[in-house]
Amino acid sequence: MPGVMGILNVTPDSFSGDGRPSGAAILRGEAMIAAGADMLDVGGESTRPSMTPVAVEEEIARVVPVIRALAPRIRISIDTRNAATMAAALAAGASVVNDVTALRHDPAALGVVARAGCPVIIMHMPGTDPRRMQAQARYTDVVAEVTAFLLDRAAALRAAGVGDITLDPGIGFGKTLEQNLALLAALPALAGHGYPVLLGASRKSFIDRLSPAPADQRLGGSLAAALAGASAGVAWLRVHDVGETRQALAVWAAIRHASEMAGTSLNPAA
Ligand code: HH2
């Protein structure tokens, strides 16, 4: 069963509208721990196409109090593309780096991660600037190109001394509906390359394209994508709705277990 990573945005402008200041974010993090999160992904800068870049000092001021408060209770990943924020977050108690630019935005990021010896999540996006990713998105074969990007990047990071790497196809980052669906359909293949895979589909706009709803009313679509990821063998689900995802996974896992038991019976139809 995949681990559940709860999304904790310490931002005023996250696309899902769930961002909040540090104090409220700590309370939200505690609620996610109570709801069964395995890890919390703390971010201080939105990655939506209309984002406003945040000064690194401001980003650090947003995330560090939240990490200090929650790290004694749960594993924390820092969602940032800035090396100084990675370093400050790791010093405050975070133990995983999640970079939507796959450590390409900040030339110092690879050194921070390699020195810390921490796990890293690398995601695919066209370019390294969320404001330009839609314009830079041009694919001949989106699945082949995203897979090649992630495997090449992982090999380069390994060669530079990074040992623990998780791959993420970057749902919604510079991709059309059809391209997002192609990547979701290809998750079993991506999960077969020997690296753990993380899926971040929660509340993303492809759900709205399939069944129109504002970002805070996309739970059904988010759970459907999460279960598709679980069936495909992903290691982590990055979600806004931790308790609901846990419940969906519990039912999915129980059905899978029952079907495995039926498969081992001498008389499955009996
Ligand atoms: N998606 C978002 C942010 N960070 N990291 C990974 N690894 N994978 C993702 O799919 C991913 C991510 C965007 O979601 P959210 O954090 O809810 O919004 P915002 O960036 O606007 O704060």
py3Dmol code that shows the C-alpha trace and the ligand (Angstrom):
import py3Dmol

protein = """\
ATOM      1  CA  MET A   1       0.000   0.000   0.000  1.00  0.00           C
ATOM      2  CA  PRO A   2       1.407   3.464  -0.882  1.00  0.00           C
ATOM      3  CA  GLY A   3       2.429   5.914   1.826  1.00  0.00           C
ATOM      4  CA  VAL A   4       0.271   9.020   2.207  1.00  0.00           C
ATOM      5  CA  MET A   5       2.052  12.370   2.020  1.00  0.00           C
ATOM      6  CA  GLY A   6      -0.083  15.252   3.281  1.00  0.00           C
ATOM      7  CA  ILE A   7       0.273  18.587   1.474  1.00  0.00           C
ATOM      8  CA  LEU A   8       0.960  21.481   3.843  1.00  0.00           C
ATOM      9  CA  ASN A   9       1.104  24.758   1.945  1.00  0.00           C
ATOM     10  CA  VAL A  10       2.334  27.734   3.978  1.00  0.00           C
ATOM     11  CA  THR A  11       1.367  30.115   1.170  1.00  0.00           C
ATOM     12  CA  PRO A  12      -1.252  32.760   0.383  1.00  0.00           C
ATOM     13  CA  ASP A  13      -1.698  31.672  -3.261  1.00  0.00           C
ATOM     14  CA  SER A  14      -1.747  27.862  -3.631  1.00  0.00           C
ATOM     15  CA  PHE A  15      -4.000  26.685  -6.466  1.00  0.00           C
ATOM     16  CA  SER A  16      -6.198  24.564  -4.235  1.00  0.00           C
ATOM     17  CA  GLY A  17      -6.885  27.466  -1.884  1.00  0.00           C
ATOM     18  CA  ASP A  18      -5.597  25.432   1.065  1.00  0.00           C
ATOM     19  CA  GLY A  19      -2.505  27.557   1.830  1.00  0.00           C
ATOM     20  CA  ARG A  20      -2.344  29.239   5.238  1.00  0.00           C
ATOM     21  CA  PRO A  21       0.028  31.143   7.554  1.00  0.00           C
ATOM     22  CA  SER A  22       2.467  29.227   9.797  1.00  0.00           C
ATOM     23  CA  GLY A  23       0.297  28.998  12.939  1.00  0.00           C
ATOM     24  CA  ALA A  24      -2.736  27.672  11.078  1.00  0.00           C
ATOM     25  CA  ALA A  25      -0.496  25.375   9.015  1.00  0.00           C
ATOM     26  CA  ILE A  26       0.801  23.731  12.204  1.00  0.00           C
ATOM     27  CA  LEU A  27      -2.791  23.002  13.271  1.00  0.00           C
ATOM     28  CA  ARG A  28      -3.569  21.623   9.808  1.00  0.00           C
ATOM     29  CA  GLY A  29      -0.423  19.458   9.995  1.00  0.00           C
ATOM     30  CA  GLU A  30      -1.498  18.098  13.379  1.00  0.00           C
ATOM     31  CA  ALA A  31      -4.893  17.227  11.892  1.00  0.00           C
ATOM     32  CA  MET A  32      -3.197  15.418   9.013  1.00  0.00           C
ATOM     33  CA  ILE A  33      -1.057  13.438  11.474  1.00  0.00           C
ATOM     34  CA  ALA A  34      -4.230  12.460  13.355  1.00  0.00           C
ATOM     35  CA  ALA A  35      -5.824  11.466  10.033  1.00  0.00           C
ATOM     36  CA  GLY A  36      -3.003   9.016   9.335  1.00  0.00           C
ATOM     37  CA  ALA A  37      -0.409  10.840   7.201  1.00  0.00           C
ATOM     38  CA  ASP A  38       2.937   9.050   6.824  1.00  0.00           C
ATOM     39  CA  MET A  39       4.812  12.217   5.825  1.00  0.00           C
ATOM     40  CA  LEU A  40       4.019  15.933   5.421  1.00  0.00           C
ATOM     41  CA  ASP A  41       5.219  17.959   2.429  1.00  0.00           C
ATOM     42  CA  VAL A  42       5.771  21.534   3.623  1.00  0.00           C
ATOM     43  CA  GLY A  43       5.966  24.247   0.964  1.00  0.00           C
ATOM     44  CA  GLY A  44       6.318  28.034   1.166  1.00  0.00           C
ATOM     45  CA  GLU A  45       6.093  28.922  -2.534  1.00  0.00           C
ATOM     46  CA  SER A  46       3.218  28.049  -4.881  1.00  0.00           C
ATOM     47  CA  THR A  47       4.052  26.308  -8.162  1.00  0.00           C
ATOM     48  CA  ARG A  48       0.869  27.281 -10.035  1.00  0.00           C
ATOM     49  CA  PRO A  49       1.389  28.999 -13.405  1.00  0.00           C
ATOM     50  CA  SER A  50       0.157  32.339 -11.983  1.00  0.00           C
ATOM     51  CA  MET A  51       2.487  32.119  -8.955  1.00  0.00           C
ATOM     52  CA  THR A  52       4.524  35.070  -7.711  1.00  0.00           C
ATOM     53  CA  PRO A  53       8.087  33.993  -6.870  1.00  0.00           C
ATOM     54  CA  VAL A  54       8.817  34.381  -3.159  1.00  0.00           C
ATOM     55  CA  ALA A  55      12.091  35.783  -1.774  1.00  0.00           C
ATOM     56  CA  VAL A  56      14.077  32.925  -0.263  1.00  0.00           C
ATOM     57  CA  GLU A  57      14.161  34.681   3.132  1.00  0.00           C
ATOM     58  CA  GLU A  58      10.366  34.876   3.102  1.00  0.00           C
ATOM     59  CA  GLU A  59      10.047  31.244   2.021  1.00  0.00           C
ATOM     60  CA  ILE A  60      12.330  30.165   4.887  1.00  0.00           C
ATOM     61  CA  ALA A  61      10.406  32.322   7.379  1.00  0.00           C
ATOM     62  CA  ARG A  62       7.169  30.613   6.293  1.00  0.00           C
ATOM     63  CA  VAL A  63       8.275  26.980   6.463  1.00  0.00           C
ATOM     64  CA  VAL A  64      10.833  26.770   9.304  1.00  0.00           C
ATOM     65  CA  PRO A  65       8.426  27.346  12.250  1.00  0.00           C
ATOM     66  CA  VAL A  66       6.063  24.727  10.790  1.00  0.00           C
ATOM     67  CA  ILE A  67       8.862  22.185  10.338  1.00  0.00           C
ATOM     68  CA  ARG A  68      10.255  22.835  13.852  1.00  0.00           C
ATOM     69  CA  ALA A  69       6.799  22.256  15.350  1.00  0.00           C
ATOM     70  CA  LEU A  70       5.914  19.107  13.399  1.00  0.00           C
ATOM     71  CA  ALA A  71       9.225  17.303  12.696  1.00  0.00           C
ATOM     72  CA  PRO A  72       9.365  15.694  16.168  1.00  0.00           C
ATOM     73  CA  ARG A  73       6.078  13.945  15.312  1.00  0.00           C
ATOM     74  CA  ILE A  74       6.299  12.980  11.635  1.00  0.00           C
ATOM     75  CA  ARG A  75       8.655  12.753   8.670  1.00  0.00           C
ATOM     76  CA  ILE A  76       8.770  16.071   6.813  1.00  0.00           C
ATOM     77  CA  SER A  77       9.714  16.762   3.200  1.00  0.00           C
ATOM     78  CA  ILE A  78      10.510  20.306   2.094  1.00  0.00           C
ATOM     79  CA  ASP A  79       8.822  21.293  -1.172  1.00  0.00           C
ATOM     80  CA  THR A  80      11.170  23.876  -2.670  1.00  0.00           C
ATOM     81  CA  ARG A  81      13.407  24.620  -5.653  1.00  0.00           C
ATOM     82  CA  ASN A  82      15.752  26.847  -3.611  1.00  0.00           C
ATOM     83  CA  ALA A  83      18.963  25.448  -2.063  1.00  0.00           C
ATOM     84  CA  ALA A  84      18.966  27.883   0.885  1.00  0.00           C
ATOM     85  CA  THR A  85      15.423  26.810   1.789  1.00  0.00           C
ATOM     86  CA  MET A  86      16.411  23.138   1.513  1.00  0.00           C
ATOM     87  CA  ALA A  87      19.345  23.729   3.891  1.00  0.00           C
ATOM     88  CA  ALA A  88      17.248  25.718   6.396  1.00  0.00           C
ATOM     89  CA  ALA A  89      14.458  23.131   6.320  1.00  0.00           C
ATOM     90  CA  LEU A  90      16.871  20.215   6.819  1.00  0.00           C
ATOM     91  CA  ALA A  91      18.464  22.073   9.750  1.00  0.00           C
ATOM     92  CA  ALA A  92      14.976  22.596  11.234  1.00  0.00           C
ATOM     93  CA  GLY A  93      14.153  18.878  11.106  1.00  0.00           C
ATOM     94  CA  ALA A  94      12.990  18.052   7.573  1.00  0.00           C
ATOM     95  CA  SER A  95      14.556  14.843   6.250  1.00  0.00           C
ATOM     96  CA  VAL A  96      13.454  14.675   2.594  1.00  0.00           C
ATOM     97  CA  VAL A  97      13.794  17.192  -0.279  1.00  0.00           C
ATOM     98  CA  ASN A  98      10.988  17.469  -2.851  1.00  0.00           C
ATOM     99  CA  ASP A  99      11.958  19.650  -5.821  1.00  0.00           C
ATOM    100  CA  VAL A 100       9.521  20.161  -8.710  1.00  0.00           C
ATOM    101  CA  THR A 101      12.496  21.180 -10.872  1.00  0.00           C
ATOM    102  CA  ALA A 102      14.439  17.963 -10.083  1.00  0.00           C
ATOM    103  CA  LEU A 103      17.314  20.025  -8.577  1.00  0.00           C
ATOM    104  CA  ARG A 104      17.754  22.038 -11.806  1.00  0.00           C
ATOM    105  CA  HIS A 105      16.538  25.483 -10.736  1.00  0.00           C
ATOM    106  CA  ASP A 106      19.257  26.220  -8.160  1.00  0.00           C
ATOM    107  CA  PRO A 107      22.815  25.115  -8.987  1.00  0.00           C
ATOM    108  CA  ALA A 108      23.571  24.769  -5.252  1.00  0.00           C
ATOM    109  CA  ALA A 109      20.679  22.335  -4.618  1.00  0.00           C
ATOM    110  CA  LEU A 110      22.526  19.152  -5.612  1.00  0.00           C
ATOM    111  CA  GLY A 111      25.358  19.963  -3.193  1.00  0.00           C
ATOM    112  CA  VAL A 112      22.922  20.531  -0.314  1.00  0.00           C
ATOM    113  CA  VAL A 113      21.167  17.214  -0.929  1.00  0.00           C
ATOM    114  CA  ALA A 114      24.382  15.235  -1.488  1.00  0.00           C
ATOM    115  CA  ARG A 115      26.001  16.648   1.669  1.00  0.00           C
ATOM    116  CA  ALA A 116      22.886  15.959   3.745  1.00  0.00           C
ATOM    117  CA  GLY A 117      22.637  12.426   2.349  1.00  0.00           C
ATOM    118  CA  CYS A 118      18.858  12.804   2.386  1.00  0.00           C
ATOM    119  CA  PRO A 119      16.241  11.227   0.096  1.00  0.00           C
ATOM    120  CA  VAL A 120      15.087  13.393  -2.798  1.00  0.00           C
ATOM    121  CA  ILE A 121      11.910  13.457  -4.898  1.00  0.00           C
ATOM    122  CA  ILE A 122      12.523  14.610  -8.467  1.00  0.00           C
ATOM    123  CA  MET A 123       9.601  15.735 -10.605  1.00  0.00           C
ATOM    124  CA  HIS A 124       9.235  16.374 -14.327  1.00  0.00           C
ATOM    125  CA  MET A 125       8.245  19.802 -15.559  1.00  0.00           C
ATOM    126  CA  PRO A 126       9.117  21.627 -18.787  1.00  0.00           C
ATOM    127  CA  GLY A 127      11.833  24.128 -17.793  1.00  0.00           C
ATOM    128  CA  THR A 128      12.225  25.260 -14.189  1.00  0.00           C
ATOM    129  CA  ASP A 129       9.846  28.248 -13.996  1.00  0.00           C
ATOM    130  CA  PRO A 130       6.178  27.440 -13.234  1.00  0.00           C
ATOM    131  CA  ARG A 131       5.161  30.712 -14.941  1.00  0.00           C
ATOM    132  CA  ARG A 132       6.590  29.508 -18.266  1.00  0.00           C
ATOM    133  CA  MET A 133       6.005  25.740 -18.110  1.00  0.00           C
ATOM    134  CA  GLN A 134       2.819  25.759 -20.201  1.00  0.00           C
ATOM    135  CA  ALA A 135       4.528  27.721 -23.006  1.00  0.00           C
ATOM    136  CA  GLN A 136       7.574  25.418 -22.893  1.00  0.00           C
ATOM    137  CA  ALA A 137       5.521  22.230 -23.103  1.00  0.00           C
ATOM    138  CA  ARG A 138       6.173  20.505 -26.425  1.00  0.00           C
ATOM    139  CA  TYR A 139       6.211  16.730 -26.624  1.00  0.00           C
ATOM    140  CA  THR A 140       6.341  14.209 -29.431  1.00  0.00           C
ATOM    141  CA  ASP A 141       5.744  11.303 -27.026  1.00  0.00           C
ATOM    142  CA  VAL A 142       4.995  12.590 -23.543  1.00  0.00           C
ATOM    143  CA  VAL A 143       5.387   9.239 -21.767  1.00  0.00           C
ATOM    144  CA  ALA A 144       8.716   8.401 -23.418  1.00  0.00           C
ATOM    145  CA  GLU A 145      10.082  11.916 -22.864  1.00  0.00           C
ATOM    146  CA  VAL A 146       9.020  12.247 -19.227  1.00  0.00           C
ATOM    147  CA  THR A 147      10.341   8.750 -18.453  1.00  0.00           C
ATOM    148  CA  ALA A 148      13.667   9.444 -20.167  1.00  0.00           C
ATOM    149  CA  PHE A 149      13.996  12.780 -18.351  1.00  0.00           C
ATOM    150  CA  LEU A 150      13.414  11.193 -14.935  1.00  0.00           C
ATOM    151  CA  LEU A 151      15.732   8.211 -15.538  1.00  0.00           C
ATOM    152  CA  ASP A 152      18.526  10.410 -16.938  1.00  0.00           C
ATOM    153  CA  ARG A 153      18.192  12.846 -14.061  1.00  0.00           C
ATOM    154  CA  ALA A 154      18.152  10.032 -11.493  1.00  0.00           C
ATOM    155  CA  ALA A 155      21.300   8.509 -13.035  1.00  0.00           C
ATOM    156  CA  ALA A 156      23.054  11.896 -12.907  1.00  0.00           C
ATOM    157  CA  LEU A 157      22.070  12.397  -9.267  1.00  0.00           C
ATOM    158  CA  ARG A 158      23.234   8.900  -8.375  1.00  0.00           C
ATOM    159  CA  ALA A 159      26.571   9.583 -10.016  1.00  0.00           C
ATOM    160  CA  ALA A 160      26.821  12.747  -7.894  1.00  0.00           C
ATOM    161  CA  GLY A 161      26.301  10.750  -4.705  1.00  0.00           C
ATOM    162  CA  VAL A 162      22.543  10.982  -4.102  1.00  0.00           C
ATOM    163  CA  GLY A 163      21.408   7.548  -2.950  1.00  0.00           C
ATOM    164  CA  ASP A 164      17.659   7.653  -2.352  1.00  0.00           C
ATOM    165  CA  ILE A 165      15.672   8.973  -5.325  1.00  0.00           C
ATOM    166  CA  THR A 166      11.911   8.950  -5.947  1.00  0.00           C
ATOM    167  CA  LEU A 167      10.463   9.757  -9.397  1.00  0.00           C
ATOM    168  CA  ASP A 168       7.377  11.890 -10.058  1.00  0.00           C
ATOM    169  CA  PRO A 169       5.876  12.423 -13.543  1.00  0.00           C
ATOM    170  CA  GLY A 170       4.608  15.892 -12.570  1.00  0.00           C
ATOM    171  CA  ILE A 171       0.870  15.651 -13.225  1.00  0.00           C
ATOM    172  CA  GLY A 172      -0.450  19.086 -14.249  1.00  0.00           C
ATOM    173  CA  PHE A 173       2.965  20.652 -14.788  1.00  0.00           C
ATOM    174  CA  GLY A 174       2.994  21.818 -18.429  1.00  0.00           C
ATOM    175  CA  LYS A 175       0.729  19.005 -19.654  1.00  0.00           C
ATOM    176  CA  THR A 176      -2.619  18.867 -21.438  1.00  0.00           C
ATOM    177  CA  LEU A 177      -5.491  16.684 -20.255  1.00  0.00           C
ATOM    178  CA  GLU A 178      -4.536  13.984 -22.755  1.00  0.00           C
ATOM    179  CA  GLN A 179      -0.889  14.125 -21.694  1.00  0.00           C
ATOM    180  CA  ASN A 180      -1.818  13.860 -17.995  1.00  0.00           C
ATOM    181  CA  LEU A 181      -4.007  10.850 -18.761  1.00  0.00           C
ATOM    182  CA  ALA A 182      -1.252   9.214 -20.805  1.00  0.00           C
ATOM    183  CA  LEU A 183       1.148   9.634 -17.876  1.00  0.00           C
ATOM    184  CA  LEU A 184      -1.384   8.249 -15.393  1.00  0.00           C
ATOM    185  CA  ALA A 185      -1.967   5.265 -17.683  1.00  0.00           C
ATOM    186  CA  ALA A 186       1.798   4.710 -17.891  1.00  0.00           C
ATOM    187  CA  LEU A 187       2.365   4.646 -14.105  1.00  0.00           C
ATOM    188  CA  PRO A 188       2.807   0.836 -13.992  1.00  0.00           C
ATOM    189  CA  ALA A 189       5.668   1.126 -16.491  1.00  0.00           C
ATOM    190  CA  LEU A 190       7.251   4.055 -14.625  1.00  0.00           C
ATOM    191  CA  ALA A 191       7.041   2.082 -11.386  1.00  0.00           C
ATOM    192  CA  GLY A 192       8.876  -0.793 -13.076  1.00  0.00           C
ATOM    193  CA  HIS A 193      12.222   0.994 -13.477  1.00  0.00           C
ATOM    194  CA  GLY A 194      13.522   0.224  -9.988  1.00  0.00           C
ATOM    195  CA  TYR A 195      12.839   3.619  -8.394  1.00  0.00           C
ATOM    196  CA  PRO A 196       9.945   4.411  -6.080  1.00  0.00           C
ATOM    197  CA  VAL A 197       7.320   6.616  -7.754  1.00  0.00           C
ATOM    198  CA  LEU A 198       5.308   9.459  -6.203  1.00  0.00           C
ATOM    199  CA  LEU A 199       1.970  10.563  -7.663  1.00  0.00           C
ATOM    200  CA  GLY A 200       0.684  14.105  -7.101  1.00  0.00           C
ATOM    201  CA  ALA A 201      -2.759  14.289  -8.707  1.00  0.00           C
ATOM    202  CA  SER A 202      -4.754  15.666  -5.779  1.00  0.00           C
ATOM    203  CA  ARG A 203      -7.268  18.399  -6.761  1.00  0.00           C
ATOM    204  CA  LYS A 204      -5.395  19.099 -10.012  1.00  0.00           C
ATOM    205  CA  SER A 205      -7.151  20.793 -12.898  1.00  0.00           C
ATOM    206  CA  PHE A 206      -7.316  17.700 -15.131  1.00  0.00           C
ATOM    207  CA  ILE A 207     -10.077  16.559 -12.745  1.00  0.00           C
ATOM    208  CA  ASP A 208     -12.007  19.750 -13.511  1.00  0.00           C
ATOM    209  CA  ARG A 209     -11.578  19.099 -17.227  1.00  0.00           C
ATOM    210  CA  LEU A 210     -13.160  15.651 -16.837  1.00  0.00           C
ATOM    211  CA  SER A 211     -15.861  16.642 -14.322  1.00  0.00           C
ATOM    212  CA  PRO A 212     -16.100  20.402 -13.738  1.00  0.00           C
ATOM    213  CA  ALA A 213     -15.597  21.458 -10.104  1.00  0.00           C
ATOM    214  CA  PRO A 214     -13.614  24.139  -8.250  1.00  0.00           C
ATOM    215  CA  ALA A 215     -10.322  23.017  -6.681  1.00  0.00           C
ATOM    216  CA  ASP A 216     -11.724  22.432  -3.207  1.00  0.00           C
ATOM    217  CA  GLN A 217     -14.477  20.167  -4.587  1.00  0.00           C
ATOM    218  CA  ARG A 218     -12.360  17.621  -6.439  1.00  0.00           C
ATOM    219  CA  LEU A 219     -12.182  14.943  -3.747  1.00  0.00           C
ATOM    220  CA  GLY A 220     -13.901  12.239  -5.815  1.00  0.00           C
ATOM    221  CA  GLY A 221     -11.577  12.730  -8.756  1.00  0.00           C
ATOM    222  CA  SER A 222      -8.560  12.921  -6.445  1.00  0.00           C
ATOM    223  CA  LEU A 223      -9.458   9.591  -4.835  1.00  0.00           C
ATOM    224  CA  ALA A 224     -10.012   7.963  -8.234  1.00  0.00           C
ATOM    225  CA  ALA A 225      -6.539   9.061  -9.340  1.00  0.00           C
ATOM    226  CA  ALA A 226      -5.023   7.965  -6.017  1.00  0.00           C
ATOM    227  CA  LEU A 227      -6.456   4.457  -6.362  1.00  0.00           C
ATOM    228  CA  ALA A 228      -5.257   4.240  -9.963  1.00  0.00           C
ATOM    229  CA  GLY A 229      -1.810   5.099  -8.603  1.00  0.00           C
ATOM    230  CA  ALA A 230      -2.085   2.498  -5.857  1.00  0.00           C
ATOM    231  CA  SER A 231      -3.052  -0.169  -8.410  1.00  0.00           C
ATOM    232  CA  ALA A 232      -0.098   0.875 -10.549  1.00  0.00           C
ATOM    233  CA  GLY A 233       2.318   0.288  -7.665  1.00  0.00           C
ATOM    234  CA  VAL A 234       3.312   3.839  -6.748  1.00  0.00           C
ATOM    235  CA  ALA A 235       5.127   4.221  -3.420  1.00  0.00           C
ATOM    236  CA  TRP A 236       3.690   7.608  -2.381  1.00  0.00           C
ATOM    237  CA  LEU A 237       0.498   9.597  -2.896  1.00  0.00           C
ATOM    238  CA  ARG A 238       0.799  13.378  -2.378  1.00  0.00           C
ATOM    239  CA  VAL A 239      -2.675  14.487  -1.246  1.00  0.00           C
ATOM    240  CA  HIS A 240      -4.650  17.324   0.325  1.00  0.00           C
ATOM    241  CA  ASP A 241      -7.266  15.011   1.896  1.00  0.00           C
ATOM    242  CA  VAL A 242      -5.373  12.589   4.112  1.00  0.00           C
ATOM    243  CA  GLY A 243      -8.199  10.897   6.042  1.00  0.00           C
ATOM    244  CA  GLU A 244     -10.323  10.329   2.943  1.00  0.00           C
ATOM    245  CA  THR A 245      -7.337   8.931   1.028  1.00  0.00           C
ATOM    246  CA  ARG A 246      -6.513   6.613   3.929  1.00  0.00           C
ATOM    247  CA  GLN A 247     -10.090   5.330   3.916  1.00  0.00           C
ATOM    248  CA  ALA A 248     -10.076   4.768   0.153  1.00  0.00           C
ATOM    249  CA  LEU A 249      -6.755   2.900   0.409  1.00  0.00           C
ATOM    250  CA  ALA A 250      -7.998   0.734   3.269  1.00  0.00           C
ATOM    251  CA  VAL A 251     -10.993  -0.414   1.210  1.00  0.00           C
ATOM    252  CA  TRP A 252      -8.906  -0.855  -1.948  1.00  0.00           C
ATOM    253  CA  ALA A 253      -6.290  -2.915  -0.042  1.00  0.00           C
ATOM    254  CA  ALA A 254      -8.928  -5.087   1.615  1.00  0.00           C
ATOM    255  CA  ILE A 255     -10.556  -5.884  -1.738  1.00  0.00           C
ATOM    256  CA  ARG A 256      -7.169  -6.649  -3.269  1.00  0.00           C
ATOM    257  CA  HIS A 257      -6.336  -8.939  -0.345  1.00  0.00           C
ATOM    258  CA  ALA A 258      -9.673 -10.738  -0.690  1.00  0.00           C
ATOM    259  CA  SER A 259      -9.110 -11.235  -4.405  1.00  0.00           C
ATOM    260  CA  GLU A 260      -5.609 -12.607  -3.739  1.00  0.00           C
ATOM    261  CA  MET A 261      -7.072 -15.028  -1.195  1.00  0.00           C
ATOM    262  CA  ALA A 262      -9.691 -16.123  -3.751  1.00  0.00           C
ATOM    263  CA  GLY A 263      -6.872 -16.616  -6.254  1.00  0.00           C
ATOM    264  CA  THR A 264      -5.036 -18.998  -3.916  1.00  0.00           C
ATOM    265  CA  SER A 265      -8.111 -21.105  -3.192  1.00  0.00           C
ATOM    266  CA  LEU A 266      -8.338 -24.552  -4.767  1.00  0.00           C
ATOM    267  CA  ASN A 267     -11.971 -23.855  -5.538  1.00  0.00           C
ATOM    268  CA  PRO A 268     -12.223 -20.074  -6.050  1.00  0.00           C
ATOM    269  CA  ALA A 269     -15.794 -20.276  -7.329  1.00  0.00           C
ATOM    270  CA  ALA A 270     -16.994 -22.357  -4.356  1.00  0.00           C
TER     271      ALA A 270
END
"""
ligand_1 = """\
22
HH2
N 2.408 19.445 -7.082
C 2.400 20.654 -6.515
C 3.472 21.087 -5.716
N 4.526 20.273 -5.477
N 5.602 18.194 -5.778
C 5.627 16.980 -6.331
N 6.664 16.149 -6.111
N 4.603 16.521 -7.125
C 3.520 17.299 -7.400
O 2.613 16.833 -8.155
C 3.463 18.614 -6.845
C 4.544 19.040 -6.017
C 1.224 21.543 -6.732
O 0.246 21.293 -5.752
P 0.017 22.203 -4.447
O 1.216 22.151 -3.551
O -1.270 21.803 -3.826
O -0.176 23.669 -5.013
P 0.753 24.949 -5.042
O 2.033 24.578 -5.708
O -0.052 25.965 -5.811
O 1.006 25.370 -3.610
"""
view = py3Dmol.view(width=600, height=400)
view.addModel(protein, "pdb")
view.setStyle({"model": 0}, {"cartoon": {"style": "trace"}})
view.addModel(ligand_1, "xyz")
view.setStyle({"model": 1}, {"stick": {}})
view.zoomTo()
view.show()
